Amino acid sequence: MLKYQFEVFCNVSNINYSQSSQYINQVQQIITTAEKYNYDGSLFHFNHLMVDPFILASNVLQHTNNFVPIIAALPSYNSPVATVKKVQSLTYIYGKKVNLNMITGAAKHELEQISDLLEHPSRYQRLQEYIEVVKLLLESDEPIDYKGTYYNYNKLHLGTPVPKHLMPDIYVAGSSDAAIQLAGKLAQVAMTHPGPIEHFKQNFLSKINHPSLKVGIEIGIITRKTSAEAWEVARQLYPQSFLGMLHTKVKLNSESTWLRQMAELGLSSETHDDVFWMGAFTSGGQNNPLLVGSYEDVAAYFEKYLQLGVNVIILTELRSADEFEHVDQVMKLVRS
């Protein structure tokens, strides 16, 4: 029996696909490699410059066997009806499961572009209604009525419900109290970009009081046989600059709790606990922290998150077969 039970997903890069004619080929290479290394699936983000995550997930389902996409869904882009129809269609066409990552939309400039000017608390109130409607429609074979502040439906019927074994897991991403409370009410997984172990315990885990709620983290790993090799790679990939630090200071005023927390951590110290590195964030190259070090050092620190009850992992930085192989050395140590 495995020492820890956890799911591992990779993260498809937030590339602006208009800048690369090879984007879909790159995605397929990442997905094929991830499946080879027995990853459970992949997270597909959303912003205005990216391929639609539902369409991208459809492409992935065609080219994998048991790979589960985690698809970003947000009220400002798809109505709950549109989201449900897309999920129904994917499960009907492929006979496979997809999961939903419910987000409010953290990019203020994108919300302003579409005149979505709700304040932070109101966005979470709307997201709660959004999830409630999505779940009702996915599970019901009868017409539904729903009366809310943001959504109202009368005898709405979308056909046959999604089979129970293909029902999406609902993820709620965010570090704010509102996000954590919403995850406890309606989700299977509460996702966050974690801080170092003690910070993570105090600022995230201490607020979760739902025993059945899974805890997920999104984090990167740069690892090599020796710590020196790993740090050399990390610093070459993400050189520090005055502009990067300036952008980090601006994020201290973000509406997003996780962006503020990441900025605070990065400005307080580039490295925490010898392994937890904020340099990729302060360089402007990543929005999440990285674990950097030898296979043994990263595995030991990674295991501390698992000991705290983390059971869903989304790994960034996996852009080549070599990186998958290096990270696999860490996974073997953790699982052994």
C-alpha positions in Angstrom: 0.0 0.0 0.0 1.3 3.5 -0.9 2.4 5.6 2.0 0.4 8.6 0.8 -2.7 8.7 -1.5 -2.6 11.7 -3.7 -3.5 12.8 -7.3 -0.9 14.5 -9.5 -1.8 16.8 -12.4 0.4 18.9 -14.6 -0.2 22.4 -15.6 -0.4 23.5 -19.3 1.5 26.7 -19.8 -0.3 30.0 -20.0 1.2 30.6 -23.4 -0.4 33.3 -25.7 -1.2 30.9 -28.5 -1.1 33.7 -31.1 2.6 33.8 -30.6 3.2 30.2 -31.4 1.9 28.2 -34.3 3.1 25.1 -32.6 1.1 25.6 -29.4 -1.3 22.6 -29.9 1.7 20.3 -30.7 3.4 21.5 -27.6 0.3 20.8 -25.5 0.0 17.3 -26.9 3.7 16.6 -26.2 3.2 17.7 -22.6 0.0 15.6 -22.2 1.5 12.5 -23.8 4.6 12.7 -21.6 2.4 13.3 -18.5 0.3 10.3 -19.2 3.5 8.2 -19.7 4.5 9.2 -16.2 1.0 8.3 -14.8 -0.2 11.8 -14.1 -4.0 11.9 -13.4 -4.6 14.8 -15.7 -3.9 18.5 -16.4 -5.1 21.9 -15.4 -6.2 24.2 -18.2 -6.2 27.9 -17.3 -8.2 30.7 -18.8 -7.5 34.2 -19.9 -8.6 36.3 -22.9 -5.5 35.3 -25.0 -5.7 31.6 -24.5 -7.3 28.8 -26.4 -10.8 28.1 -24.9 -10.1 25.5 -22.2 -13.1 23.4 -23.1 -12.0 23.1 -26.7 -8.5 22.4 -25.6 -9.8 19.7 -23.2 -11.7 18.1 -26.1 -8.5 17.8 -28.1 -6.7 16.2 -25.1 -9.5 13.7 -24.5 -9.1 12.6 -28.1 -5.4 11.8 -27.6 -5.3 10.2 -24.1 -6.7 7.2 -22.3 -7.5 8.0 -18.7 -6.4 11.6 -18.5 -8.8 14.0 -16.7 -8.8 17.7 -17.7 -9.4 20.2 -15.0 -11.1 23.0 -16.9 -11.3 26.7 -15.8 -14.9 27.9 -15.5 -15.9 31.4 -14.6 -19.2 33.4 -14.6 -17.8 36.2 -16.8 -17.0 33.9 -19.7 -19.6 31.1 -19.7 -23.1 31.1 -18.3 -23.8 28.1 -16.0 -26.0 26.7 -18.8 -23.2 26.9 -21.3 -20.8 25.3 -18.9 -23.2 22.4 -18.2 -23.9 21.8 -21.9 -20.1 21.7 -22.6 -19.6 19.2 -19.8 -22.5 17.1 -21.0 -21.2 17.1 -24.5 -17.7 16.1 -23.6 -18.8 13.2 -21.4 -21.3 12.1 -24.0 -18.9 12.2 -27.0 -15.9 10.7 -25.2 -17.4 8.8 -22.3 -14.8 10.4 -20.0 -14.7 12.6 -17.0 -13.7 16.2 -16.8 -13.3 18.3 -13.6 -14.2 22.0 -13.2 -11.9 24.7 -11.6 -14.3 27.4 -10.5 -12.7 30.8 -10.5 -14.0 34.4 -10.2 -11.3 35.9 -12.5 -8.3 37.5 -10.9 -7.1 39.6 -13.8 -8.7 43.0 -13.1 -7.9 44.4 -16.5 -9.7 41.6 -18.2 -12.8 42.1 -16.0 -12.7 45.8 -16.8 -12.5 45.0 -20.5 -16.0 43.3 -20.3 -17.4 45.8 -17.8 -17.5 43.1 -15.0 -17.1 45.6 -12.2 -18.4 43.6 -9.2 -16.4 43.9 -6.0 -14.5 40.9 -4.6 -17.2 39.8 -2.1 -19.9 40.0 -4.8 -17.9 38.0 -7.2 -17.8 35.2 -4.7 -21.5 35.5 -4.1 -22.1 35.2 -7.8 -19.7 32.2 -8.0 -21.6 30.4 -5.3 -24.8 30.8 -7.3 -22.9 29.7 -10.4 -21.7 26.5 -8.8 -25.1 25.8 -7.3 -26.8 26.1 -10.7 -24.1 24.0 -12.4 -24.5 21.2 -9.9 -28.3 21.2 -10.1 -28.2 21.0 -13.9 -25.5 18.3 -14.0 -27.3 16.1 -11.4 -31.0 16.6 -12.3 -33.1 14.7 -14.8 -36.0 17.0 -14.0 -36.5 20.6 -14.9 -35.0 22.9 -12.2 -36.1 26.2 -10.7 -33.5 28.6 -9.3 -34.0 32.1 -7.8 -30.9 34.0 -7.0 -29.4 37.5 -7.2 -27.4 36.7 -10.4 -29.2 33.7 -11.9 -32.9 33.0 -12.3 -34.3 29.9 -14.1 -37.8 28.6 -14.5 -38.3 24.9 -15.3 -35.0 24.7 -17.0 -34.2 21.3 -18.5 -31.0 20.3 -20.2 -31.7 16.6 -20.8 -30.1 13.5 -19.3 -27.9 14.2 -16.2 -24.2 13.3 -16.3 -23.7 9.7 -15.1 -22.5 9.5 -11.5 -19.1 8.0 -12.3 -18.4 10.8 -14.8 -19.7 13.6 -12.5 -17.0 16.4 -12.4 -15.2 17.2 -9.2 -15.6 20.8 -8.4 -12.5 22.7 -7.5 -12.5 26.2 -6.0 -9.3 28.1 -6.4 -8.2 30.9 -4.1 -6.6 31.8 -0.7 -9.2 34.3 0.6 -11.6 33.4 3.4 -14.4 33.7 0.8 -12.8 31.1 -1.5 -12.1 28.7 1.4 -15.6 29.0 2.8 -17.2 28.5 -0.7 -15.0 25.4 -1.3 -16.3 24.0 2.0 -19.9 24.5 1.0 -19.9 23.3 -2.6 -16.6 21.8 -3.7 -14.6 18.6 -3.6 -11.2 20.3 -3.7 -9.9 23.6 -2.3 -6.9 24.8 -4.4 -4.3 27.3 -3.6 -0.7 28.4 -4.3 0.9 27.4 -1.0 3.3 29.3 1.2 6.1 27.5 3.0 5.0 24.8 5.4 4.3 26.9 8.5 2.7 29.8 6.5 0.5 27.2 4.7 -0.6 25.8 8.0 -1.5 29.1 9.5 -2.9 31.0 6.5 -4.8 28.2 4.7 -5.2 24.9 6.5 -6.2 26.5 9.7 -9.3 27.9 8.0 -10.5 24.6 6.6 -13.0 22.8 8.8 -14.6 20.3 6.4 -13.2 16.8 6.9 -14.3 15.6 3.5 -12.8 18.5 1.6 -9.7 17.6 -0.4 -6.8 20.1 -0.2 -4.9 20.9 -3.4 -1.8 22.9 -4.1 -0.3 24.3 -7.3 3.5 24.5 -7.2 6.6 24.1 -9.4 9.6 21.8 -8.9 13.1 22.3 -10.3 15.2 19.4 -9.2 18.5 17.7 -10.1 20.8 15.1 -8.6 22.5 17.8 -6.6 21.2 20.9 -5.0 23.8 23.1 -6.7 22.7 21.9 -10.2 19.1 22.6 -9.4 19.7 26.1 -8.1 21.9 26.9 -11.2 19.0 25.9 -13.5 16.4 27.9 -11.5 18.4 31.1 -11.5 19.2 30.8 -15.2 15.5 30.3 -16.0 14.3 33.2 -13.7 17.0 35.9 -13.4 16.1 38.6 -10.9 15.6 42.2 -12.2 14.6 45.6 -10.9 11.4 45.5 -13.1 10.4 42.1 -11.7 10.7 43.4 -8.1 8.7 46.5 -9.1 5.9 44.4 -10.5 6.0 42.3 -7.3 5.6 45.4 -5.2 2.6 46.4 -7.3 1.0 43.0 -6.5 0.9 44.0 -2.8 -2.2 46.0 -3.7 -3.9 43.3 -5.7 -7.5 42.3 -5.0 -6.4 38.7 -5.1 -5.4 37.3 -1.7 -3.0 34.8 -3.1 -1.2 37.4 -5.2 -0.8 39.6 -2.2 0.4 36.7 -0.1 2.9 35.6 -2.8 4.2 39.1 -3.1 4.6 39.4 0.6 6.5 36.2 0.7 8.7 37.1 -2.2 9.6 40.5 -0.8 10.3 39.2 2.7 12.8 36.6 1.4 13.6 35.0 -1.9 14.2 31.6 -0.2 12.3 30.0 2.7 13.3 26.7 4.4 16.2 26.2 2.0 14.0 24.7 -0.6 10.9 26.9 -1.1 11.8 29.6 -3.6 9.9 32.8 -4.6 12.5 33.9 -7.2 10.3 32.7 -10.1 7.5 34.9 -8.8 9.6 38.0 -8.1 11.2 37.7 -11.6 7.8 37.9 -13.1 8.1 34.6 -14.8 5.7 32.6 -12.7 2.7 33.2 -10.4 3.5 30.3 -8.1 6.4 29.3 -5.8 8.9 26.6 -6.7 10.6 23.9 -4.7 14.3 23.8 -5.7 17.0 21.4 -4.7 18.2 17.8 -5.0 15.8 14.9 -5.4 16.1 14.1 -1.7 15.7 17.6 -0.5 12.6 18.4 -2.6 11.1 15.0 -1.8 11.5 15.6 2.0 9.9 19.0 1.8 7.2 17.8 -0.6 6.3 15.1 1.9 5.6 17.7 4.6 2.7 19.0 2.5 1.3 15.4 2.2 1.7 14.9 5.9 -0.5 17.9 6.5 -3.3 16.3 4.4 -2.6 17.7 0.9 -4.0 15.1 -1.6 -4.2 17.0 -4.9 -1.0 18.3 -6.5 -0.8 20.4 -9.7 2.8 20.7 -10.8 4.1 23.5 -13.0 7.4 23.8 -14.9 6.9 20.5 -16.7 7.8 21.7 -20.3 10.0 18.8 -21.5 10.5 15.1 -21.1 13.7 15.8 -19.2 11.8 17.9 -16.6 9.2 15.1 -16.2 12.0 12.6 -15.6 13.7 14.8 -13.0 10.4 15.3 -11.1 9.7 11.6 -11.4 12.8 10.9 -9.3 11.2 13.0 -6.5 7.8 11.2 -6.9 9.5 7.8 -6.6 11.2 8.9 -3.3 7.9 10.2 -1.9 6.0 7.1 -2.9 8.6 4.6 -1.7 
